[in-house]
Amino acid sequence: MQTTTIRQKLHLFIDSIEDKKAEAIYALFEDEIDPDALRRKLVQIERERYLRGEDKSYSWEEVRKMAINRENRNAV
């Protein structure tokens, strides 16, 4: 079957399915459909780890010092 035929069949299928199925299909491909979705998920995971105390955070002054001091650049 040619790709154009497959795309047409998929369009027809998606246009006619119930909402729950459409949501499930979207969830499967969300990262490809919405590239920012993956970044938002990663930020949320990092935030949750920080709130649980599993990740270290740095003050602006600490970040500035690490940026200036070459020996401490890998401290993060």
Backbone as a chain_set.jsonl record, in Angstrom:
{"seq": "MQTTTIRQKLHLFIDSIEDKKAEAIYALFEDEIDPDALRRKLVQIERERYLRGEDKSYSWEEVRKMAINRENRNAV", "coords": {"N": [[0.851, -1.175, 0.0], [0.552, 2.219, -0.802], [2.105, 5.156, 0.596], [0.579, 7.504, 0.436], [-2.013, 6.511, 0.261], [-2.215, 5.214, 2.707], [-2.04, 7.432, 4.418], [-4.404, 8.789, 3.706], [-6.329, 6.931, 4.558], [-5.778, 6.902, 7.287], [-6.416, 9.57, 7.958], [-9.196, 9.583, 7.435], [-9.988, 7.667, 9.292], [-9.186, 8.848, 11.777], [-10.739, 11.158, 11.725], [-13.225, 10.09, 12.163], [-13.327, 8.7, 14.569], [-14.133, 8.046, 18.069], [-13.839, 10.331, 20.86], [-12.228, 9.371, 23.023], [-10.557, 7.462, 21.827], [-9.175, 9.1, 20.04], [-7.791, 10.728, 21.851], [-6.151, 8.793, 23.025], [-4.551, 8.002, 20.854], [-3.287, 10.436, 20.356], [-1.842, 10.689, 22.746], [0.029, 8.671, 22.397], [1.665, 9.701, 20.388], [2.327, 12.231, 21.178], [4.783, 13.556, 21.824], [5.97, 13.757, 19.34], [4.095, 15.156, 17.866], [3.786, 17.501, 19.321], [6.499, 19.055, 19.971], [7.351, 20.603, 22.135], [6.101, 19.462, 24.258], [7.545, 17.312, 25.321], [9.721, 18.667, 26.457], [8.351, 20.166, 28.396], [7.468, 18.078, 30.036], [9.942, 17.099, 30.963], [10.864, 19.333, 32.4], [8.91, 19.428, 34.383], [9.421, 16.993, 35.708], [12.012, 17.502, 36.663], [11.4, 19.63, 38.372], [9.742, 18.367, 40.281], [11.592, 16.583, 41.401], [13.337, 18.429, 42.551], [11.62, 19.634, 44.447], [11.221, 17.46, 46.133], [13.65, 17.34, 47.251], [15.687, 15.963, 46.033], [17.388, 16.929, 44.101], [20.091, 19.21, 43.774], [20.092, 22.702, 44.179], [21.217, 25.909, 42.98], [22.259, 29.102, 44.046], [21.973, 32.351, 42.487], [24.362, 33.701, 42.826], [26.18, 31.585, 43.328], [26.092, 30.3, 40.843], [27.098, 32.317, 39.207], [29.726, 32.537, 40.233], [30.708, 29.984, 39.575], [30.645, 30.193, 36.816], [32.576, 32.099, 36.358], [34.891, 31.088, 37.579], [37.047, 28.829, 36.373], [37.836, 26.292, 37.376], [35.664, 25.454, 38.841], [33.603, 25.066, 37.062], [32.567, 22.605, 36.315], [31.136, 21.85, 38.468], [28.424, 21.742, 38.595]], "CA": [[0.0, 0.0, 0.0], [1.346, 3.441, -0.896], [2.034, 6.061, 1.735], [-0.546, 8.434, 0.283], [-3.228, 5.755, 0.589], [-2.195, 5.016, 4.162], [-2.362, 8.728, 5.033], [-5.833, 9.045, 3.486], [-7.097, 6.037, 5.437], [-5.597, 7.387, 8.656], [-7.216, 10.792, 8.105], [-10.602, 9.178, 7.532], [-10.162, 6.97, 10.565], [-9.088, 9.807, 12.878], [-11.895, 12.057, 11.654], [-14.472, 9.417, 12.514], [-13.271, 7.95, 15.826], [-14.636, 8.706, 19.268], [-12.855, 11.182, 21.53], [-11.29, 8.588, 23.844], [-9.56, 6.864, 20.932], [-8.351, 10.194, 19.535], [-6.899, 11.102, 22.946], [-5.16, 7.728, 23.185], [-3.611, 8.11, 19.729], [-2.499, 11.64, 20.602], [-0.907, 10.396, 23.837], [1.111, 7.85, 21.84], [2.543, 10.48, 19.51], [2.341, 13.614, 21.655], [6.121, 14.145, 21.734], [6.259, 14.05, 17.94], [3.131, 16.147, 17.409], [4.068, 18.735, 20.06], [7.862, 18.896, 20.472], [7.51, 21.265, 23.427], [5.504, 18.627, 25.297], [8.614, 16.56, 25.962], [10.467, 19.6, 27.31], [7.518, 20.469, 29.568], [7.514, 16.901, 30.911], [11.25, 17.066, 31.615], [10.898, 20.409, 33.384], [8.046, 19.001, 35.487], [10.146, 15.955, 36.441], [13.086, 18.188, 37.389], [10.778, 20.41, 39.442], [9.307, 17.43, 41.312], [12.809, 16.104, 42.074], [13.805, 19.543, 43.381], [10.707, 19.787, 45.581], [11.44, 16.328, 47.029], [14.995, 17.464, 47.81], [16.579, 15.007, 45.377], [18.321, 17.667, 43.258], [20.672, 20.399, 44.389], [19.892, 23.95, 43.441], [22.28, 26.869, 43.189], [21.857, 30.511, 44.039], [22.529, 33.076, 41.35], [25.754, 34.002, 43.158], [26.953, 30.359, 43.101], [26.175, 30.099, 39.391], [28.013, 33.341, 38.699], [31.087, 32.156, 40.619], [31.106, 28.821, 38.767], [30.867, 30.646, 35.448], [33.82, 32.861, 36.329], [36.001, 30.254, 38.031], [37.143, 27.67, 35.48], [37.934, 25.019, 38.112], [34.344, 25.088, 39.392], [32.578, 25.002, 36.018], [31.957, 21.272, 36.276], [30.513, 21.575, 39.77], [26.974, 21.561, 38.444]], "C": [[0.899, 1.242, 0.0], [1.112, 4.348, 0.31], [0.852, 7.018, 1.625], [-1.867, 7.757, 0.632], [-3.33, 5.552, 2.097], [-2.586, 6.314, 4.868], [-3.859, 9.049, 4.884], [-6.683, 8.198, 4.42], [-6.98, 6.486, 6.894], [-6.412, 8.651, 8.913], [-8.695, 10.452, 8.264], [-10.888, 8.527, 8.876], [-10.183, 7.963, 11.724], [-10.282, 10.752, 12.892], [-13.176, 11.406, 12.159], [-14.453, 8.718, 13.875], [-13.824, 8.763, 16.993], [-13.488, 9.41, 19.998], [-11.808, 10.397, 22.312], [-10.189, 7.971, 22.987], [-8.621, 7.939, 20.375], [-7.35, 10.634, 20.604], [-5.804, 10.066, 23.151], [-4.113, 7.777, 22.083], [-2.706, 9.324, 19.931], [-1.45, 11.383, 21.682], [0.283, 9.569, 23.336], [2.135, 8.681, 21.087], [2.719, 11.926, 19.95], [3.704, 14.28, 21.492], [6.502, 14.492, 20.302], [5.333, 15.135, 17.387], [3.447, 17.506, 18.02], [5.461, 18.615, 20.673], [8.098, 19.56, 21.826], [6.946, 20.429, 24.573], [6.576, 17.848, 26.042], [9.406, 17.462, 26.896], [9.662, 19.949, 28.557], [7.522, 19.301, 30.551], [8.833, 16.843, 31.673], [11.369, 18.142, 32.687], [10.066, 20.027, 34.601], [8.747, 17.945, 36.344], [11.267, 16.58, 37.272], [12.525, 18.975, 38.57], [10.361, 19.508, 40.606], [10.501, 16.891, 42.098], [13.354, 17.187, 43.006], [12.929, 19.683, 44.627], [10.845, 18.654, 46.591], [12.828, 16.375, 47.667], [16.005, 16.519, 47.189], [17.615, 15.687, 44.487], [18.836, 18.883, 44.018], [20.343, 21.603, 43.521], [21.008, 24.912, 43.822], [21.692, 28.272, 43.195], [22.474, 31.169, 42.815], [24.008, 33.381, 41.589], [26.643, 32.778, 42.936], [27.14, 30.094, 41.608], [27.167, 31.078, 38.784], [29.464, 32.978, 39.008], [31.587, 30.962, 39.801], [31.4, 29.233, 37.332], [32.204, 31.377, 35.325], [35.029, 31.973, 36.622], [36.051, 28.955, 37.207], [37.195, 26.338, 36.218], [36.579, 24.533, 38.61], [33.267, 24.943, 38.317], [31.881, 23.655, 35.954], [31.281, 20.902, 37.574], [29.036, 21.273, 39.645], [26.651, 20.146, 38.096]], "O": [[1.892, 1.294, 0.726], [0.062, 4.305, 0.951], [0.195, 7.307, 2.626], [-2.742, 8.376, 1.236], [-4.402, 5.701, 2.683], [-3.375, 6.293, 5.813], [-4.494, 9.522, 5.826], [-7.648, 8.69, 5.006], [-7.957, 6.454, 7.643], [-7.031, 8.788, 9.968], [-9.364, 10.989, 9.146], [-11.904, 8.805, 9.513], [-11.089, 7.929, 12.557], [-10.78, 11.106, 13.961], [-14.114, 12.105, 12.544], [-15.482, 8.189, 14.296], [-13.965, 9.984, 16.919], [-12.315, 9.11, 19.771], [-10.624, 10.73, 22.265], [-9.023, 7.96, 23.381], [-7.417, 7.714, 20.253], [-6.186, 10.886, 20.293], [-4.656, 10.419, 23.421], [-2.922, 7.612, 22.346], [-1.499, 9.248, 19.703], [-0.302, 11.809, 21.551], [1.409, 9.75, 23.8], [3.332, 8.4, 21.139], [3.207, 12.756, 19.182], [3.782, 15.434, 21.072], [7.275, 15.422, 20.074], [5.738, 15.934, 16.543], [3.388, 18.533, 17.343], [5.593, 18.118, 21.791], [8.96, 19.119, 22.586], [7.279, 20.665, 25.735], [6.521, 17.736, 27.267], [9.729, 17.061, 28.014], [10.217, 20.022, 29.653], [7.573, 19.51, 31.763], [8.853, 16.573, 32.874], [11.914, 17.891, 33.762], [10.478, 20.277, 35.734], [8.674, 17.997, 37.572], [11.452, 16.234, 38.439], [13.116, 18.981, 39.65], [10.593, 19.836, 41.769], [10.433, 16.758, 43.32], [13.783, 16.891, 44.121], [13.443, 19.834, 45.735], [10.611, 18.859, 47.782], [13.149, 15.55, 48.523], [17.073, 16.294, 47.76], [18.628, 15.073, 44.152], [18.113, 19.5, 44.799], [20.322, 21.523, 42.293], [21.659, 24.751, 44.854], [20.761, 28.583, 42.453], [23.379, 30.619, 42.187], [24.813, 33.324, 40.66], [27.748, 32.911, 42.41], [28.224, 29.71, 41.17], [27.982, 30.703, 37.941], [30.332, 33.098, 38.144], [32.744, 30.93, 39.384], [32.304, 28.684, 36.7], [32.878, 31.279, 34.3], [36.069, 32.102, 35.977], [35.183, 28.093, 37.345], [36.65, 25.348, 35.73], [36.372, 23.331, 38.779], [32.106, 24.714, 38.657], [30.713, 23.582, 35.573], [30.89, 19.75, 37.761], [28.461, 20.612, 40.51], [25.481, 19.802, 37.929]]}, "num_chains": 1, "name": "protein.A"}
